[in-house]
């Protein structure tokens, strides 16, 4: 953990305890698991664009409220804005529109399985960008997960898989957008803090 010249801990050097990190990740996993079921239910009554619009309105109000009560600078430095705009597009309109459009044509189970490929995408992207070194253990684990996803997707046979092909491809495109968001968002959040990196 580092400090600035005034002795204050900077966002880039502050490292939360691992217990808090794992707890936050666990909560996020539980929320994500319920998201697929709730989103699929919403698709039976609303269009994908309607759901995306309301999701952003509600999240926008929550984010602005949280940002207003958080001490410190509210906006990231100007040089970071182009990357934040890219992240906003990838993690927002692009990812969500593709996700809900695909989910309306596929199943919640397929969506969850495709998003399980996110670690593989992030790992490959990090290797390509030189941000991570290849690890036999990590590669083996991710490939095992990939095989599991393929087996589950094809568990009911190729005919069943073809029935949701268009939806699955849209969801897969949403996963690619999420991989870009995750890969590029981590260094930005580390440098500026999670709230300023998404401002």
ABEGO torsion letter per residue (X at the ends): XBBBAAGBBBAAABBBBAAAAAAAAAAAAAAAAAAAAAAAAAAAABBAAAAAAAAAAAAAAAAAAAAAABBEBABBBAAAAAAAAAAAAAABAAAAAAAAAAAAABBAAAAAAAAAAAAAAAAAAAAAAGABBBBAAAAAAAAAAAAAAAAAAAAAEAAAAAAAAAAAAAAAAAAAAAAAAAAAAAAAAAAAEAAAAAX
